[in-house]
Amino acid sequence: MLVVAERINSTRKRILPAVESRDVEFIQDEARKQAEAGANYIDCNASAVGVNAEPDALVWTVETVQAAVDLPCALDSPSPDAIEAALKVHRGTPMINSITAESDKLESLLPIVAEHKAAVVALCMGDEGIAAGAEDRLEAGRVVIGALLDAGVEPDLIYADPLVFPIGTDSNAGLAVLELIVGLKKEFEGINTICGLSNVSFGLPLRKLVNQAFMVLTMGAGLDGVIVDPLDEKLMSLVYATDALLGNDEFCMEYIKASRAEKLVA
């Protein structure tokens, strides 16, 4: 399971002032803690600083993170200018978070993704916005994934995001995501799926419990990546255990290593 660590996001109250003031120590501490907890990518979002300031802020964030940890970054921005600026300083294979089936996004971001051979989160969302219906989201997924493949992006670099709705407002929202994961992987051989979990529990008590249960279910449906807070020890423990149960962890070695490192909680 590929883990994209979500904590360095400027929409969070403690992150925005750290990015604005260029607080190296704070950002690097966040990066190290997430890397030690099992992250594969460190999400970097500087969008809250404002459109004009974002490119410089994202470049600084990526350079600061990669000076502290030997991990690639997910460049989390709606701005092609900010993404292009960050790509110039990034080490390794970056992830672009994200592209959609919206015509303007495809036009501006598709050449960047293809040129840099970046991994990319492909949201199942079109010009009409985020559709509530699973079939409409699947159709948007077909458009954006098809465009990426036509542009020469390798299937294993594509991470399709079915988009998660709260089950508190739609009891079938979780089931729709599971169906979309299965459908997307069946239709597009070799692509990956990814999602952010937390929206599923919005408005409910004990949200972490719902998120953890949903994590196991999505992995069982074939989810390949997740955008989460890796400092949630129970959730990460379930990732290791579920990977072992699904046969994704040969001889349970990753689970055993995590146990020896005292990363697992029961």
Residue, then its C-alpha position, 0 to 999 in steps of 0.5 A: m500500500l502506497v502511503v501519501a502523508e497529508r500533514i504538510n498542507s497549508t490549509r492546516k492552521r499550524i502549517l500555513p504560518a510555518v510556510e509563510s515564515r519559512d520555518v525550516e525546523f517545523i516543516q522538517d520535523e513534520a516531514r521526518k515524523q511522517a517518513e518514520a511512520g511509514a510514508n512513501y510520499i510527502d504531500c506538499n501543499a502551499s496553496a493557502v499562501g495565495v496564487n502569486a506567492e504559491p510557486d515560490a512557497l511550494v518550491w521552498t516547501v519541496e526543497t525543505v522537505q527533501a533536505a530532511v527526508d529521502l522521499p519523493c513529494a506529492l505536489d498538491s496544487p491547483s496551479p500549473d505554474a506552482i507545479e512546474a516550478a516545484l518540478k524543477v527542484h524535485r528529486g526522484t519521481p514526483m506525484i502530481n496531485s491532481i488532474t481531472a477530466e475538466s477541459d482546462k485542467l487537462e489542457s494545462l496539466l497533461p503536457i506537464v505530467a507527460e513531460h516529467k514522467a510523474a505519477v499523477v492522481a486522476l480525480c474522477m471529476g469532469d466539467e460538471g463538478i463532482a458527481a454524486g452518482a458512481e456511474d457519472r464519476l466512472e465516466a469522468g474517470r474514463v475521460v481523464i485516464g484515457a487522456l493520460l494514456d493517450a498522452g503516453v503516461e504509463p499505466d502504473l504512474i496513474y492513481a485514479d481517485p474515485l472521490v469519497f463522499p460522507i456516509g452521514t449524508d448518503s448511506n451508500a457513499g462508501l459502497a459506491v467507492l468500493e464499486l468504483i475501485v473495482g470498476l476502474k481497475k477492471e476497465f484500465e489494466g495496470i492503473n492504480t487507485i488511491c483515495g483520501l479517507s477522512n471525508v467518509s466519516f464527516g459529521l460522525p462521532l469517533r471518526k477515526l473508527v469509521n476511517q479505519a474500517f473503511m481503510v480495510l474495506t477499500m484495500g480489500a476492494g483493491l485500493d493501491g494508495v491512500i492519502v492519510d495522516p501516517l501518525d495515526e498508529k491504529l490506521m497504519s497498523l491496519v495497513y500492515a495487517t491488511d496487506a499481509l492478509l491480502g498476500n501483498d506482503e511476502f512472508c509477512m516481512e513488512y508486518i514483522k519489521a513494523s512489529r519489531a520497530e514497535k510501530l504496531v498497536a492492537 
